[in-house]
């Protein structure tokens, strides 16, 4: 995914249930703070899904 244009096309879905899984990684600084908080003293950085997530259909069609 392009972080400057965070849009993912979920096109070509078939009829039935679907699951969307989002994996979020931490910043390296946050990871290092866990092991050496005495050395890495900078404030913890925000990361992850920091805003609203929406699934917006761009079209609907009857499936036969």
DOKOLPA-190962 format. One record per residue: x negated, y negated, z negated of N, C-alpha, C in turn; residue in one letter. Coordinates in steps of 0.02 Angstrom, whole numbers, plus 50000, padded with zeros to 5 digits. Each point is the difference from the previous one (the first is absolute). Layout:
BEGIN
XYZXYZXYZA/...
***
This chain:
BEGIN
499595005850000500414994250000499564993850000X/500204995150038499664993550003500244995849941X/499564998249953500224996249941500204992950018X/499784997450058500214993350020500695000050032X/500225005750025500675000850029500275006649974X/500235000249937500175006349967500675002950023X/500025002350062500615003050028499825006950026X/500405004949983499895006850025500615002150039X/499905002750060500555002350042500165007249983X/500615001249976500225006749983500445002850055X/499884998150061500415002050057499985007450013X/500455002250043500065007050021500165004849943X/500414997749953500215004449946500575004550024X/500015006049976500535004850016500544999749947X/500585002750014500555000249953499795003949937X/500204997549942499845003449937499684995349950X/499825002849943499694996149947499274998550016X/499774994349978499304997950010499724997249935X/499365000949990499664997349942499424995850023X/499944994049972499444995650014499565000049938X/499365001750008499535000249945499484994450011X/499904995949949499514994650003499455001649950X/499385000250023499435001249957499634993449992X/499894998049937499674993749985499345001449966X/499474997050024499355000949968499824993849960X/499585000849952499774994449959499404996750031X/499844994049976499394996750023499415003349966X/499414999450030499405002949971499864996949932X/500114993449994499864996749936500435002949944X/500645001150013500435002949948499765007049980X/499775003750049499755006849986499374999849957X/499554995450017499374999549963500124997549929X/500504995849989500154997449933500205005749953X/500275005450025500195005649958499385003449969X/499455000150038499415003649977499494995649964X/499974993550019499514995549970500324993249986X/500484999649954500334993649987499524994849972X/499445002249970499514995249975499624996550056X/499935003250057499644997250057500474996350047X/500585002950014500484997150047500534996249960X/499874993749988500414996049955500514995650037X/500005000150065500494995950037500715002449986X/500474995550009500715001849988500215005650047X/500465004249976500265005350042500374997050060X/499895002950059500304997550061500675003550013X/500504996150022500645002950019499925004050064X/500375005350006499995004050060500655003950005X/500125003050057500595004250009500554996450036X/500615002249988500594997050031500194994049958X/499764994150020500094994049960500624996150019X/500355002350050500614996550022500565005050011X/500534997550029500585004250015499865004450061X/500205006249995499935004750056500695001250029X/500084999150065500645001250032499925004650060X/500525003850013500035004150060500554996950043X/499814997350057500464996450044500085003650066X/500595002350016500095003250066499974994850055X/499685001750055499984995450057500495002150054X/500395005249986500505002150047500375006149973X/500615001050025500385005949981500275003250064X/500025006650000500265003650058500335006349976X/500515002150035500345006249985499575005850024X/499915005049958499625005950019500485005550020X/499835003450054500455005550022499695006749986X/
***
